[in-house]
Amino acid sequence: MDKTARIAIVERAKLFAGLPPETLAEAAETAQVRVVDKGDVVFRQGDEAGHHFIVAWGRLRLDQTTPDGKNIVLRFMGPGDLVGSVAVWRKVPYPATPLAVEETRLLVWSDARMMELMQAHPPLAMKAMNMMGGRIEELQERLQQVATQQVERRIAATILKIAGQSGRKTEAGVEIPFALSRQDLAEMTGTTLHTVSRTLSGWIDEGILEGRRSSHLVICRPHRLVEISEQA
């Protein structure tokens, strides 16, 4: 991957967005490149957190295993997303396992190298602090949704969020361009596989969604799904 491509990847990452060209260039020059095959993991939950990763292209699913052995899908991560950094900054083990759902390429910085970049470019450190705050707010919002929202609202909101991050327009509607299983949705919304299957089947019958053989969901009626996500 040449320097120009690396700079383009760094520039669209939230951690570096809006920073001066010299900061982007230095970050791009010092990044290592790592390729992760589909089905492989970047690191495992509980590993010592020592590296920062940005998704250049491809897709990761962030899984977390609870103390009783249950798997929870926290989120899907795509191009521009930062992986592992919060754990590195907090000096705690990685709290989840990023699994490649398709071949994925990453830019990688060691903890020491990222610290040198932040010391040399103070605005980068400020953006890191803001990003950590954003992750905490996201977790609080998710906990509130599980505690207060009906299941259909949670499922609709989750599908819309994934579509907003990764969706692409097609003739049929907005397609989520990677396999999103019903079990994934159940784990992300704190409900059962049976409930997700029943809900999605109903929406497919209504023409709100289209479920393709490739497991790619297509939102045929986005406005209707928004209405469901906002129901009181």
URCORUR-V992055 format. One record per residue. N is the residue number from 0. SS is DSSP state (~ for helix, > for strand, _ for the rest). PSI is psi in radians with two decimals (* if undefined). BURIAL is I if it has 16 or more other ideal C-beta (glycine too) atoms within 10 Angstrom, else O. Layout:
n:N ss:SS psi:PSI burial:BURIAL
n:N ss:SS psi:PSI burial:BURIAL
This chain:
n:0 ss:_ psi:2.16 burial:O
n:1 ss:_ psi:3.01 burial:O
n:2 ss:~ psi:-0.70 burial:O
n:3 ss:~ psi:-0.74 burial:O
n:4 ss:~ psi:-0.69 burial:O
n:5 ss:~ psi:-0.75 burial:I
n:6 ss:~ psi:-0.72 burial:I
n:7 ss:~ psi:-0.67 burial:O
n:8 ss:~ psi:-0.81 burial:I
n:9 ss:~ psi:-0.71 burial:I
n:10 ss:~ psi:-0.58 burial:I
n:11 ss:~ psi:-0.05 burial:O
n:12 ss:_ psi:2.43 burial:I
n:13 ss:_ psi:-0.60 burial:O
n:14 ss:_ psi:-0.58 burial:I
n:15 ss:_ psi:-0.16 burial:I
n:16 ss:_ psi:2.30 burial:O
n:17 ss:_ psi:-0.04 burial:O
n:18 ss:_ psi:2.79 burial:I
n:19 ss:_ psi:2.68 burial:O
n:20 ss:~ psi:-0.62 burial:O
n:21 ss:~ psi:-0.58 burial:O
n:22 ss:~ psi:-0.77 burial:I
n:23 ss:~ psi:-0.74 burial:I
n:24 ss:~ psi:-0.76 burial:O
n:25 ss:~ psi:-0.73 burial:I
n:26 ss:~ psi:-0.74 burial:I
n:27 ss:~ psi:-0.70 burial:I
n:28 ss:~ psi:-0.59 burial:O
n:29 ss:~ psi:-0.07 burial:I
n:30 ss:_ psi:2.49 burial:I
n:31 ss:> psi:2.79 burial:O
n:32 ss:> psi:2.34 burial:O
n:33 ss:> psi:2.35 burial:O
n:34 ss:> psi:2.28 burial:O
n:35 ss:> psi:2.10 burial:I
n:36 ss:_ psi:2.72 burial:O
n:37 ss:_ psi:2.29 burial:O
n:38 ss:_ psi:-0.21 burial:O
n:39 ss:_ psi:2.86 burial:O
n:40 ss:> psi:2.67 burial:O
n:41 ss:_ psi:-0.80 burial:I
n:42 ss:_ psi:3.06 burial:I
n:43 ss:_ psi:2.59 burial:O
n:44 ss:_ psi:2.29 burial:I
n:45 ss:_ psi:-0.27 burial:O
n:46 ss:_ psi:2.63 burial:O
n:47 ss:_ psi:2.28 burial:O
n:48 ss:_ psi:1.92 burial:I
n:49 ss:_ psi:-0.01 burial:O
n:50 ss:> psi:2.62 burial:I
n:51 ss:> psi:2.48 burial:I
n:52 ss:> psi:2.45 burial:I
n:53 ss:> psi:2.32 burial:I
n:54 ss:> psi:2.08 burial:I
n:55 ss:> psi:-0.90 burial:I
n:56 ss:> psi:2.81 burial:O
n:57 ss:_ psi:-2.87 burial:I
n:58 ss:_ psi:2.37 burial:I
n:59 ss:> psi:2.55 burial:I
n:60 ss:> psi:2.20 burial:I
n:61 ss:> psi:1.93 burial:I
n:62 ss:> psi:2.52 burial:I
n:63 ss:> psi:2.34 burial:O
n:64 ss:> psi:2.20 burial:O
n:65 ss:_ psi:2.90 burial:O
n:66 ss:_ psi:-0.48 burial:O
n:67 ss:_ psi:0.18 burial:O
n:68 ss:_ psi:0.09 burial:O
n:69 ss:_ psi:2.44 burial:O
n:70 ss:> psi:2.42 burial:O
n:71 ss:> psi:2.25 burial:O
n:72 ss:> psi:2.03 burial:I
n:73 ss:> psi:-0.79 burial:I
n:74 ss:> psi:2.95 burial:I
n:75 ss:> psi:2.51 burial:I
n:76 ss:> psi:2.37 burial:I
n:77 ss:_ psi:-2.89 burial:I
n:78 ss:_ psi:2.27 burial:I
n:79 ss:_ psi:-0.24 burial:I
n:80 ss:_ psi:2.49 burial:I
n:81 ss:> psi:2.33 burial:I
n:82 ss:> psi:2.28 burial:I
n:83 ss:_ psi:-0.17 burial:I
n:84 ss:~ psi:-0.68 burial:I
n:85 ss:~ psi:-0.73 burial:I
n:86 ss:~ psi:-0.69 burial:I
n:87 ss:~ psi:-0.81 burial:I
n:88 ss:~ psi:-0.57 burial:I
n:89 ss:~ psi:-0.11 burial:O
n:90 ss:_ psi:0.75 burial:O
n:91 ss:_ psi:2.80 burial:O
n:92 ss:_ psi:2.72 burial:O
n:93 ss:_ psi:2.25 burial:I
n:94 ss:_ psi:-0.06 burial:O
n:95 ss:_ psi:2.99 burial:I
n:96 ss:> psi:2.03 burial:I
n:97 ss:> psi:2.07 burial:I
n:98 ss:> psi:2.30 burial:I
n:99 ss:> psi:2.07 burial:I
n:100 ss:_ psi:-0.14 burial:I
n:101 ss:_ psi:2.92 burial:I
n:102 ss:_ psi:2.30 burial:O
n:103 ss:> psi:2.43 burial:I
n:104 ss:> psi:2.40 burial:I
n:105 ss:> psi:2.60 burial:I
n:106 ss:> psi:2.45 burial:I
n:107 ss:> psi:2.37 burial:I
n:108 ss:> psi:2.45 burial:I
n:109 ss:> psi:2.81 burial:O
n:110 ss:~ psi:-0.77 burial:I
n:111 ss:~ psi:-0.74 burial:O
n:112 ss:~ psi:-0.70 burial:I
n:113 ss:~ psi:-0.65 burial:I
n:114 ss:~ psi:-0.69 burial:O
n:115 ss:~ psi:-0.71 burial:O
n:116 ss:~ psi:-0.73 burial:I
n:117 ss:~ psi:-0.61 burial:I
n:118 ss:~ psi:-0.61 burial:O
n:119 ss:~ psi:-0.43 burial:O
n:120 ss:_ psi:1.46 burial:I
n:121 ss:~ psi:-0.62 burial:O
n:122 ss:~ psi:-0.49 burial:O
n:123 ss:~ psi:-0.69 burial:I
n:124 ss:~ psi:-0.68 burial:I
n:125 ss:~ psi:-0.71 burial:O
n:126 ss:~ psi:-0.61 burial:I
n:127 ss:~ psi:-0.75 burial:I
n:128 ss:~ psi:-0.75 burial:O
n:129 ss:~ psi:-0.65 burial:O
n:130 ss:~ psi:-0.70 burial:I
n:131 ss:~ psi:-0.72 burial:O
n:132 ss:~ psi:-0.67 burial:O
n:133 ss:~ psi:-0.65 burial:O
n:134 ss:~ psi:-0.67 burial:O
n:135 ss:~ psi:-0.75 burial:O
n:136 ss:~ psi:-0.69 burial:O
n:137 ss:~ psi:-0.73 burial:O
n:138 ss:~ psi:-0.74 burial:O
n:139 ss:~ psi:-0.72 burial:O
n:140 ss:~ psi:-0.71 burial:O
n:141 ss:~ psi:-0.74 burial:I
n:142 ss:~ psi:-0.70 burial:O
n:143 ss:~ psi:-0.70 burial:O
n:144 ss:~ psi:-0.78 burial:I
n:145 ss:~ psi:-0.62 burial:O
n:146 ss:~ psi:-0.51 burial:O
n:147 ss:~ psi:-0.39 burial:O
n:148 ss:_ psi:2.57 burial:I
n:149 ss:_ psi:2.72 burial:O
n:150 ss:~ psi:-0.77 burial:I
n:151 ss:~ psi:-0.70 burial:I
n:152 ss:~ psi:-0.75 burial:I
n:153 ss:~ psi:-0.75 burial:I
n:154 ss:~ psi:-0.79 burial:I
n:155 ss:~ psi:-0.78 burial:I
n:156 ss:~ psi:-0.66 burial:I
n:157 ss:~ psi:-0.77 burial:I
n:158 ss:~ psi:-0.74 burial:I
n:159 ss:~ psi:-0.67 burial:I
n:160 ss:~ psi:-0.77 burial:O
n:161 ss:~ psi:-0.72 burial:I
n:162 ss:~ psi:-0.66 burial:I
n:163 ss:~ psi:-0.56 burial:O
n:164 ss:~ psi:-0.65 burial:O
n:165 ss:~ psi:-0.14 burial:I
n:166 ss:_ psi:2.69 burial:I
n:167 ss:> psi:2.48 burial:O
n:168 ss:> psi:2.36 burial:O
n:169 ss:_ psi:3.06 burial:O
n:170 ss:_ psi:-0.53 burial:O
n:171 ss:_ psi:-0.40 burial:O
n:172 ss:_ psi:-2.64 burial:I
n:173 ss:> psi:2.03 burial:I
n:174 ss:> psi:2.37 burial:I
n:175 ss:_ psi:1.92 burial:I
n:176 ss:_ psi:0.56 burial:I
n:177 ss:_ psi:2.82 burial:I
n:178 ss:_ psi:2.12 burial:O
n:179 ss:_ psi:1.76 burial:I
n:180 ss:_ psi:2.82 burial:O
n:181 ss:~ psi:-0.54 burial:I
n:182 ss:~ psi:-0.70 burial:O
n:183 ss:~ psi:-0.82 burial:I
n:184 ss:~ psi:-0.67 burial:I
n:185 ss:~ psi:-0.76 burial:I
n:186 ss:~ psi:-0.61 burial:I
n:187 ss:~ psi:-0.43 burial:I
n:188 ss:~ psi:0.06 burial:I
n:189 ss:_ psi:0.70 burial:O
n:190 ss:_ psi:-2.94 burial:I
n:191 ss:_ psi:2.76 burial:O
n:192 ss:~ psi:-0.69 burial:O
n:193 ss:~ psi:-0.76 burial:O
n:194 ss:~ psi:-0.75 burial:I
n:195 ss:~ psi:-0.77 burial:I
n:196 ss:~ psi:-0.77 burial:O
n:197 ss:~ psi:-0.74 burial:O
n:198 ss:~ psi:-0.82 burial:I
n:199 ss:~ psi:-0.70 burial:I
n:200 ss:~ psi:-0.71 burial:O
n:201 ss:~ psi:-0.73 burial:O
n:202 ss:~ psi:-0.60 burial:I
n:203 ss:~ psi:-0.72 burial:O
n:204 ss:~ psi:-0.60 burial:O
n:205 ss:~ psi:-0.16 burial:O
n:206 ss:_ psi:0.19 burial:O
n:207 ss:_ psi:-0.70 burial:I
n:208 ss:> psi:2.79 burial:I
n:209 ss:> psi:2.18 burial:I
n:210 ss:> psi:1.98 burial:O
n:211 ss:_ psi:2.81 burial:O
n:212 ss:_ psi:-0.48 burial:O
n:213 ss:_ psi:0.04 burial:O
n:214 ss:_ psi:0.13 burial:O
n:215 ss:_ psi:2.19 burial:O
n:216 ss:> psi:2.50 burial:I
n:217 ss:> psi:2.21 burial:I
n:218 ss:> psi:1.86 burial:I
n:219 ss:_ psi:-0.51 burial:I
n:220 ss:_ psi:1.33 burial:I
n:221 ss:~ psi:-0.68 burial:I
n:222 ss:~ psi:-0.64 burial:O
n:223 ss:~ psi:-0.68 burial:I
n:224 ss:~ psi:-0.64 burial:I
n:225 ss:~ psi:-0.76 burial:O
n:226 ss:~ psi:-0.76 burial:O
n:227 ss:~ psi:-0.73 burial:I
n:228 ss:~ psi:-0.35 burial:I
n:229 ss:_ psi:0.07 burial:O
n:230 ss:_ psi:2.43 burial:O
n:231 ss:_ psi:* burial:O
